[in-house]
């Protein structure tokens, strides 16, 4: 597996950083994850734009232009053995010669990229849906930044793993925010509901595709605060991310999602949205390869 570290392409096993790197000491850095289908980086422009937003949010200069990023990313994709990849980018404030919380001067940033196999849900899992739990949102107030300070997300995600579930859906002050690593959509009476992307929500790339698809296909959609009560009384729930795409949640805190005979199964709006997403993804890839 090939990695990129501070201007060099090298085997991932040989990549090394200083223990004084501020990403290690302070979680002083940001990251980005790009899904790669058949060696095509999906929505690369949007991912690089979100990376810029995160860098701006922690006052860290962008170490590369978009064209430089593209060159690095495409070479890394080409040198990886598998076609479907998950490409990871991390930029930290670098390694000083001491531990000091204030921003160091004249210290080069640490820029690190690598890829891993892109493994999404199986067809069987999509058909049956997944279980989720809820938990209080214990994160900071700048969740719109894709920062490497992910310990609250890790702890929240572990709650789901301990319960044998796929995701933890977070609630803050009585309202839905997002999952530990996903955005969340709710369907009630045929209307798609999702929270606005403010400072408490990461602007998900897949989430934004779903919003575009709802607009394109004239699906009823409301982007507004969604109460915990609405989540618990939903007809359908689905989560979105670069790996999960659109994935139905069929039980929440051990209770079936939905009502009547449809309860506990991925609903029709969830299925339709995933079909729209797959068609959109294939069309984007076709245009990109052409």
Secondary structure as the mmCIF struct_conf table of DSSP 4:
data_model
#
loop_
_struct_conf.conf_type_id
_struct_conf.id
_struct_conf.beg_label_comp_id
_struct_conf.beg_label_asym_id
_struct_conf.beg_label_seq_id
_struct_conf.end_label_comp_id
_struct_conf.end_label_asym_id
_struct_conf.end_label_seq_id
STRN STRN1 UNK A 2 UNK A 5
TURN_TY1_P TURN_TY1_P1 UNK A 6 UNK A 7
STRN STRN2 UNK A 8 UNK A 11
HELX_RH_3T_P HELX_RH_3T_P1 UNK A 12 UNK A 14
TURN_TY1_P TURN_TY1_P2 UNK A 19 UNK A 20
STRN STRN3 UNK A 21 UNK A 21
HELX_RH_AL_P HELX_RH_AL_P1 UNK A 22 UNK A 26
STRN STRN4 UNK A 29 UNK A 37
TURN_TY1_P TURN_TY1_P3 UNK A 38 UNK A 39
STRN STRN5 UNK A 40 UNK A 41
TURN_TY1_P TURN_TY1_P4 UNK A 42 UNK A 43
HELX_RH_AL_P HELX_RH_AL_P2 UNK A 44 UNK A 57
TURN_TY1_P TURN_TY1_P5 UNK A 58 UNK A 59
BEND BEND1 UNK A 63 UNK A 64
HELX_RH_AL_P HELX_RH_AL_P3 UNK A 66 UNK A 78
TURN_TY1_P TURN_TY1_P6 UNK A 79 UNK A 79
BEND BEND2 UNK A 80 UNK A 81
BEND BEND3 UNK A 83 UNK A 84
STRN STRN6 UNK A 85 UNK A 92
STRN STRN7 UNK A 95 UNK A 95
BEND BEND4 UNK A 97 UNK A 98
BEND BEND5 UNK A 101 UNK A 102
HELX_LH_PP_P HELX_LH_PP_P1 UNK A 103 UNK A 104
BEND BEND6 UNK A 105 UNK A 106
HELX_LH_PP_P HELX_LH_PP_P2 UNK A 107 UNK A 109
STRN STRN8 UNK A 110 UNK A 117
HELX_RH_AL_P HELX_RH_AL_P4 UNK A 123 UNK A 128
STRN STRN9 UNK A 130 UNK A 136
BEND BEND7 UNK A 141 UNK A 141
TURN_TY1_P TURN_TY1_P7 UNK A 143 UNK A 144
BEND BEND8 UNK A 145 UNK A 145
STRN STRN10 UNK A 147 UNK A 147
BEND BEND9 UNK A 148 UNK A 148
HELX_RH_AL_P HELX_RH_AL_P5 UNK A 151 UNK A 162
TURN_TY1_P TURN_TY1_P8 UNK A 163 UNK A 164
BEND BEND10 UNK A 166 UNK A 166
STRN STRN11 UNK A 167 UNK A 172
TURN_TY1_P TURN_TY1_P9 UNK A 173 UNK A 174
STRN STRN12 UNK A 175 UNK A 179
BEND BEND11 UNK A 180 UNK A 182
STRN STRN13 UNK A 183 UNK A 188
TURN_TY1_P TURN_TY1_P10 UNK A 189 UNK A 190
STRN STRN14 UNK A 191 UNK A 194
BEND BEND12 UNK A 198 UNK A 198
TURN_TY1_P TURN_TY1_P11 UNK A 199 UNK A 200
BEND BEND13 UNK A 201 UNK A 201
HELX_RH_AL_P HELX_RH_AL_P6 UNK A 205 UNK A 216
TURN_TY1_P TURN_TY1_P12 UNK A 217 UNK A 218
STRN STRN15 UNK A 221 UNK A 223
BEND BEND14 UNK A 224 UNK A 224
STRN STRN16 UNK A 227 UNK A 227
HELX_RH_AL_P HELX_RH_AL_P7 UNK A 228 UNK A 232
TURN_TY1_P TURN_TY1_P13 UNK A 233 UNK A 233
BEND BEND15 UNK A 235 UNK A 235
STRN STRN17 UNK A 236 UNK A 241
TURN_TY1_P TURN_TY1_P14 UNK A 242 UNK A 244
STRN STRN18 UNK A 245 UNK A 252
TURN_TY1_P TURN_TY1_P15 UNK A 253 UNK A 254
STRN STRN19 UNK A 255 UNK A 256
BEND BEND16 UNK A 257 UNK A 259
HELX_RH_3T_P HELX_RH_3T_P2 UNK A 260 UNK A 262
TURN_TY1_P TURN_TY1_P16 UNK A 263 UNK A 264
BEND BEND17 UNK A 265 UNK A 265
HELX_RH_AL_P HELX_RH_AL_P8 UNK A 268 UNK A 289
#
